[in-house]
Amino acid sequence: MSDRTTFFKSPKGPKGKIITGNLKAFRSDPPGFLTQLATEFGEVVKFRFGPLQNFYLVSDPEMIKQVLVTKQKNFMKSDDFKALKPIFGEGLLTSDKEFHMQQRRLIQPAFKKSHIIDYGQNMIDIASDYLSTWQDGEERIITQDMMSITLGVICKTMFNIDFKEGYQKIGQPIETAMNLAVRRMRSLIQLPLWIPTKRNRNFKKAIRALDCIIADIIQKRRNDPEKHEDMLGIIMDARDDIDGLGMSDKQVRDELMTIFIAGHETTANALSWTLYLLSQHPEVEAKMYEEIDRVIGSRPLAPSDFMQLTYTQNIMWESMRLYPPAFVTSRKVDKDVEIKGYLFKKGDVILVSQYVMHRKPEYFQNPTSFIPERFENNFIKTIPSYAFFPFGGGPRVCIGNHFALMEAVLVLVTIAQRFRLKLAPDHHIVKTYPTITLRPKRGLRMIIQDRNLKKEPSLKQL
């Protein structure tokens, strides 16, 4: 009887250290490390984090489709996501299998197209209100501003509350919880949270602060006889088509925490990267201003303008190509599976990277250049479906993808109607800072210029 293993392809990869494998190289620059692996070793690369755990980077669109869609039942969420469960519980980001699908069915109505259109005016109003404090010539930390705006949007659309104090009140516990969670995700050994280390104490304190905010909102809504059409109302009223049951307070808490944190973080990062890219490409910026002035003119922006702002939409797509907020996705093999001649065994972990795929020259000409025009004329249909997947794919595709795109475009246009942003003259070189999402390292300091403010001519001009 022949040895079956000779039938399967054997992927190559870097050697790494005996104990830690390739963890140090990954930690120092995750996007760069993964890009180098794909460039050097091809469509499947084998490497290790730790002495025993096999990881595979898959960089072929058809194989990615099989991991995320065709053979997705052979996979589950990878173990590193367990570090997020103290924050998100069994929300959509961390839950798996049948429970995940049940929760998704209950939440899906909140993201229907009709509801998203209704949310559009909230997005515009919150951004406009926030921008009313901006002054011509001032320097701002734009990454923080985008977090505040998108947090305000989530609070209004999800809870129908105006969170004026916004990031000042809950920004710190969010930052603390997420940063410490990432440390745990990338550690070979995760100390149990009951061990009273400083990090564990800070982690639990941050989660308690967020829990108190969410629990208070849920309790007030349970005691409110009025019917609400916001996300919270839709989620709390939802009933499963199969068993007729709704969500417990714990389930509601987990889903709200997921949407609350993940929902504003990803869009804020997409907007921050877009504003940075526009500041570096005045020709793209000028074309965007021309479209905005032509479509909207001097009147206020309306949600219905979204469909007409096609070039601005392409700017967002191109920004998410270069700097996808979700830059890598992982899956753990739940049962042995063969994909394109490779055998992946139970316990192996598969990584697919949006950052890597979106910069492949075989699918994108001048892949490191910012060219929104590339998305014209149904460009996406001319490349394999999983060469470009900023929102993931398959049953776990981002449930709020249409919400996020509309929000990003409407907020960007609200800013662009009034302001032009430039990097501060002494700004450091902009680098990526990969946490759970892809952020600009140390934030973005930018100078605000009021587009509608008439400048006095300089002596040189006179």
N, C-alpha and C positions, 0 to 999 in steps of 0.2 A: 504494500500500500504506500503510495507516494506521500511525501511530507507536504501538507497543504501550505505551510508558511512560504515555500519557494514560489508559490503562485502570486503572492502579494508583493507590491513594490516596497522598497525599503527607503524611507525618507532620510536625508542627511541633515546635519545641523552642527552647531558649535559644541565643543566638548564641555566647557564650564568646569567649575570647581567640584571636588569630590562630594563635599557636604552640601553646599548652597547651590550648586549647579550654575545657572545663568542669572540668578536673582539679582546680583549686584549690578550687572549691566542693564537689566530691565529697569531697576529702580532709578538709576541715574538719568535715563532718558527713554521712557517707554515707547513713544512714537518713533524715535530715531532707531532704537534697538530693533523694533519689529520691521521697520522699513529696510534696515540693513540685512536682516535675516531673509526677507523675501527676495531682495536683490541678489544676494549671494547664493542662496540655496534653492530658490524656485518655488513651485506651487504648494509644496508641503515641507515644512521644516520641523524637525524634532529637537526639543531642548528640555531642560529640567529646571524646576524651582524646588530645591531640596534634593536629597539623595535618591529618592525613589519615584517621585511623581513625574510621569511623562506628559509633556505639553506638546501640542502640534499647532503651528501657525499655518492656516489654510488660506491661500491667496489666489484661488481660481474661482471665477464667478459661478460655474456650474456646481462645483463642490460646496461652495457657500450656500447655494440654494438648497442642496440636499441636506445640509446641516440644519438650516433654519426652517425649511419647508417640507421637502419631499420625505425625508427620513427623520423629521424632528421628534417623532415618538421614541426614537432610540437615545434621546438626550434629555438631560435635565439641567437646572441651574447649577453652576459650579460651586464648590464649597466656599470659595472666597466671599460669596454673597451672604454667607451665614454671619459675617461681621456686620452686615447691615440690618439684620433682623431685630436687634434691640431698638433700632430707629423705626424701621418700616413694618415690623411684625410680619404678617402674612399678606402684605399688600401685593399689588400686581408686579412690582419690581422683583420681589423675593419669593413669592409663592410658586408652586409648580403643579404640573399635571392637571388632574380633574378639578382640584380646588381653584387653581388659577383660571381655568376656563369658566367655572361657575361665577367667580367674582367678575370676570370680564363681561359676562352676559349682563350682570346687574348694573355695571357702570356704563356700558356702551350707550344707553339712551342719553346720558348727560353730554355726549359728544356728537349727537346728531347734527347734521348740517344746519337745521333750523335753529338749534340752540346756539351754535357757534356764531351765526349771523347776529343773533340777539346780543351776544357777548361783545360784538365788535364796537358798539358805541361806548361801552365801559372801558375798553382798551384805549380808545381815543381820549376820552374824558380824563382818565387817570394820568395818562402821559402828559396831556395839556396842562393839567393842574400842577404836576410835578415840575414841568419846564417853566412855569410862571415865575419861579424863583431864580432862574438862571440869569446872569448878567454878562453883557458883552465884555470880553477881555479877561474874564476870570478863568482860573485854572481849576479843573475838577477831576476827581477820580472817577472816570466814566464807568469802570467796571462796577463800582459800588452804586452809582446812579442807576445802571441798568438792572441791578439786583433789586433796588428799591422799587422801580417802576413795575417790573414783572411780579414782584411780591404783592404790590398793590392790586394788580390785575387779578391775580389768583384769589386774593381775599375778597374782592368785589364779586367776581364771577362765581366763586365757590360758596362764599358765606353771606354775600350781600352786605358786607360791612366795609366801612371806610377805615383802613388801617393807616391813619395819618402818621402815627409814630413809626410804623413800618419796620424798616431794618434796624432802627435804633433800639427797638424793644426785643426783637427776636433774632436779629442778625447774628449776634454773638453766640447764642446756643446752637444755631444752625451751623455756623462755621466750626465751632468746637466739635460738635457731634460728627460732622462729615469728615473733618481732617483726621480725627482720631479713628474713625471707621476705616479710612483709607490705610492708615498705619497698620491696623489689624489685618486688613485684607492682604497686605503685601509682606506680612511677617510669617516666617516659617512656623512659629509657635504663637498661638493666640492664648494669652493668659485668661483664665476664667474671670468674668467680671466681678465675682465675689471676692477676689483677691484685692485688698485695698491699696493698690498702687495709686500714685498721683494721677496718672492717665485714666485709670479706671474710674476714680472718683469724679474727675472732670467730665468724663464721658457720660456717666450716669446722671450727674447734675444737669448737664445740657439736655439730656433726653427727658428728665423730669420737668424741666421748664417748658419744653415743647408739648409734652403730654398735658400739662395743666392748661395751656392755651386751647388745645384741641378739645379736651374734655369739657371745658367751660362752654365752648361753642356748641358742642353736641347736646349738653344738658339744657342749655337755653332753648335750643331748637326743639327738643323733645317736649318741653313745657309750653311751647308756643302753639296755640290752636290754629293760627293762620297758615294757609298753604303757601309755600314758597317755590318759585320756579328756578332758583339758582341750582348749582351743582349739588349742594348738600341736600336740598329738598328732593331733587330727582333721585339721588342715591338712596336717601332714607326711605323714600316711597317705593323703591324698586322691589319687585317680587320675581323670583325665579320662575321661568316658564314651566320647568319640570316639576319642582316640589312646592311651588307657591310661597316659599319662605323668603323673608327679607334678611337684611344684615343685622347682626348683633351690634351693640355699641363698640365692642372690640374690633369687629370687622370694619365698621365705619371709621373708627380711629385709624386703623392701619391704612385704609385706602386714602383717607384724607391726608395723612402724613405723607404718603407717597406722592400724591398730586401736589400737595402744598410745597414740599421741598424740591422734588425732582422736576416738577412742572415749571417752577420759576427759574431754577438754576440753569437748565439747558437753554432756555430762550434768552436769558440774560447774557450767557456766554456767546451765543450766536450773534446777538446784537453788538456786543463789545468787539468781537472780531470783525464784524462788518464795518463798524465805524472806524476801526483802525485801518482796514484795507482801503476804504474810501479816502482816508487822509493821505494815503500813499499813492493814490491813483486819481489825480484831478480830472483826467479825461472821462473816467467812469462817473465820478461825482457830478461833473457838468452834465452828462447825459441823463443822469437820474433827476437832477434839478429841472432839466428841460421837460422830461415826462411829467413830473409833478406839477409844474406850472401849466402845462398844456391840458392835463386831465382835470386838475382841480382849480387852477387859477387862484383868485383871491378869496374864494369862499371856504368855509370850514370843510375839513376832511369828513367823509361819510363812509361807513362800512361798505356800502355798495361800490365805492371806488376801487376796492381791492382787485376786482377782476380786470379792471382797465389798466392797472399799474403793472404791466407785464415785464418791463425792463427792471423795475424795482424788485419784483418777484425773482427774476433771474439773478439779480445781485445777491439775494439771500441764498439761492441755491448754490451759487458759486462760492460764497463765503462758507457754507456748510460742506462744500466739497473740500476746500483747503483746510478748514478747521472744524471738522465735525464735532459737535459737543459730546456725543457718544463716540469715542474714537476707537474703542475695542469692545467686542462682545465675546463672552466665554460660555461654553457648554461642556458639561461633564457627560461622558459616555455612560449610559445606563445599561445598555446591553450591546455586545459586540456588533459592529456594523462595518460593512464594506462600502467604500465610496471611491469610485474611479480607480479601482485596483489597489487601493490602500486599505489595510485592516486596522481599525481602531478598536481597542479592547475596553471592556468595562473598567471604569475608573480613570481612563485617560481624559485629558482636558483639551478641548479644541478652542483655539482662539481665531476669530475672524476680525480683521481690523478695517474699519471704515477709512481711517487715516491712510493706511497702506494702499488700499484699493483705489481710493479717490485720486491718488497721485501716480497711477500707473500709466506710462506713456503709450502703451498699446491701446488704451481707451480714451485718453485725454491728451491732445496735442499741447505742447508747452505746459506740462502738468503742474509746474510750480508757479505759473503766471495767473494773475487774477483777470479773467476774461469772461464776464457775464454773458457776452454774446454767444458763447459756445452752447448755451441752453436754448437758443432759438430753433425754430423749425423742427420741433419734436425730437431734439437731439437724443433725449433719454431712450427713445424707442430704437435708436440705431446702435446701441451698445448692449451687452448682456445685462440682464435685470439686476444681478448682484455685483456689477462693477461699481454701481452708485447706490448706496442704501443708507442715507443719513439717519433715517428713523428705524433702522433695523428691518426685520421682515418676518413673514410667516405668522403663526398664531400669537407671537409676542411682539409684533410690530407696535410701535408707540401708539397708544390709544388716543393720544392728544395731538397727533401729527398735524391735522388740519387746523386745529386751534392754535398750535404753536406757530405755524407759518403765517396765518392771518395776523396773529398778535405781533410777530416780528416785523412784518411789512407795515402794519398800521402805526406801530410805535416809531419805526424808522422814518416814515413819511411825516409824522407829527414833528419829529425833531428837525428833519430836513426843510420843512416849510419855513422854519424860523432861523435855524442855526447851521453854521459850518464848523466842523471840529478839526483841529490840528493837534498833532502831538506836541507836548511841551518841548521847548528848544533843548532843554537839558535831559530829556527823557532817555532812560537806558535803552539798550537794544531789546526789542520785544521778542521774548521767547515763550514757548509753551510751558504750562505748568499742569501736568496731567494729575487730576485727583480722580474722582469717579467720572467727572466730565473734563473737557479740555479747556483750561483757562489761560488767559495771558498771565505770565509770571510777574508777580509783584504789582499786578493791576495796570491800568492805563491812565496816565496823567495827560489830560488834553486841555487845550485852550478853546474857549467858546467865542465864536464870532457871530454876531447878530446879522443875518443876511438882509434884514429889512431896515437896518440902521444906516442912514446916510452918513458917510464919512466926510469930515472936513478935508479939503485938499491940502496936501503937504506943501511946504515952501518950495520943494523941488518941482512939484507939479505946477505950481504957480509960475 
